[in-house]
Amino acid sequence: MQWGPHLELLERRLDEGKPTPALENRPELYPDLVPVWEAFVLLSPSRNVGWGAGAIPLTEVRAYCEMFEVPPEDREELLVLLRALDEEYLKLTGEKSKQKRSGK
């Protein structure tokens, strides 16, 4: 997510044969998980922010499922996968926040 806003520039550099470690080392996103990633990216700005970032609210996940007509039988799996992504995101942002506070 650190380089996400610069994806076009990075891909252009890669096409030009220039070293692009951010893309060369990025993890592979399996095709069946693309919809989960897209949901996460869309829902991520809806999180509550106070002393730090909060989890994506369940109400937002529900609204997403309704808006994009996610079949009821697929909603539980989507929720489980979104929660797993969200936990990792919160863990990473929490660690970065601690490093900033400690001056590292």
C-alpha positions as CSV (number, residue, x, y, z in Angstrom):
1,M,0.0,0.0,0.0
2,Q,3.0,2.3,0.4
3,W,3.5,2.6,-3.3
4,G,-0.1,2.1,-4.5
5,P,-0.7,5.8,-5.4
6,H,2.4,5.7,-7.6
7,L,1.6,2.4,-9.4
8,E,1.4,3.9,-12.9
9,L,4.8,5.6,-12.5
10,L,6.3,2.5,-11.1
11,E,4.9,0.3,-13.9
12,R,6.2,2.8,-16.5
13,R,9.7,2.6,-14.9
14,L,9.6,-1.2,-15.0
15,D,8.5,-1.1,-18.7
16,E,11.5,1.1,-19.4
17,G,13.8,-1.4,-17.9
18,K,14.7,0.8,-14.9
19,P,15.1,-0.9,-11.5
20,T,11.8,-0.9,-9.6
21,P,12.2,-2.8,-6.3
22,A,8.7,-1.9,-5.1
23,L,7.2,-3.8,-8.0
24,E,9.8,-6.5,-8.3
25,N,9.3,-7.5,-4.7
26,R,5.5,-7.0,-4.3
27,P,3.5,-10.1,-3.3
28,E,1.4,-11.9,-5.8
29,L,-2.3,-11.3,-5.6
30,Y,-4.2,-14.5,-6.6
31,P,-7.1,-13.8,-9.0
32,D,-9.7,-15.2,-6.6
33,L,-8.6,-12.7,-4.0
34,V,-8.8,-9.6,-6.2
35,P,-12.4,-8.9,-5.2
36,V,-11.5,-9.1,-1.5
37,W,-8.6,-6.7,-2.1
38,E,-10.8,-4.3,-4.0
39,A,-13.4,-4.3,-1.2
40,F,-10.6,-3.7,1.4
41,V,-9.3,-0.7,-0.6
42,L,-12.8,0.7,-1.1
43,L,-13.7,0.2,2.6
44,S,-10.5,1.2,4.2
45,P,-11.2,5.0,4.2
46,S,-14.4,4.3,6.1
47,R,-12.6,3.3,9.3
48,N,-12.9,5.4,12.4
49,V,-9.8,7.4,13.4
50,G,-9.1,8.6,16.9
51,W,-5.8,8.0,18.6
52,G,-5.1,5.6,15.8
53,A,-6.8,3.9,12.9
54,G,-9.8,1.7,13.9
55,A,-11.1,-1.4,12.2
56,I,-13.4,-1.2,9.2
57,P,-16.9,-1.0,10.7
58,L,-19.1,-4.0,10.2
59,T,-21.9,-1.6,9.1
60,E,-19.7,-0.6,6.2
61,V,-19.0,-4.2,5.2
62,R,-22.7,-4.8,5.3
63,A,-23.4,-1.8,3.2
64,Y,-20.7,-2.9,0.7
65,C,-22.3,-6.3,0.4
66,E,-25.7,-4.8,-0.2
67,M,-24.5,-2.2,-2.6
68,F,-22.5,-4.6,-4.7
69,E,-25.0,-7.4,-4.3
70,V,-22.6,-9.9,-2.7
71,P,-24.6,-13.2,-2.5
72,P,-25.6,-14.0,1.1
73,E,-23.6,-17.3,1.0
74,D,-20.4,-15.4,0.1
75,R,-20.7,-12.7,2.8
76,E,-19.2,-14.6,5.7
77,E,-16.1,-15.6,3.7
78,L,-15.7,-12.0,2.6
79,L,-16.0,-10.7,6.1
80,V,-13.4,-13.2,7.4
81,L,-10.9,-12.3,4.7
82,L,-11.5,-8.6,5.1
83,R,-11.0,-8.9,8.9
84,A,-7.7,-10.8,8.3
85,L,-6.5,-8.0,6.0
86,D,-7.7,-5.3,8.3
87,E,-5.9,-6.9,11.3
88,E,-2.6,-7.0,9.4
89,Y,-3.1,-3.4,8.2
90,L,-3.8,-2.2,11.8
91,K,-0.8,-4.1,13.0
92,L,1.5,-2.5,10.4
93,T,0.1,1.0,11.0
94,G,0.4,0.5,14.8
95,E,4.1,-0.5,14.4
96,K,4.8,2.5,12.2
97,S,3.1,4.8,14.7
98,K,5.3,3.4,17.5
99,Q,8.4,3.9,15.5
100,K,7.5,7.5,14.8
101,R,6.9,8.2,18.4
102,S,10.2,6.6,19.5
103,G,12.1,8.5,16.8
104,K,13.3,5.4,14.9
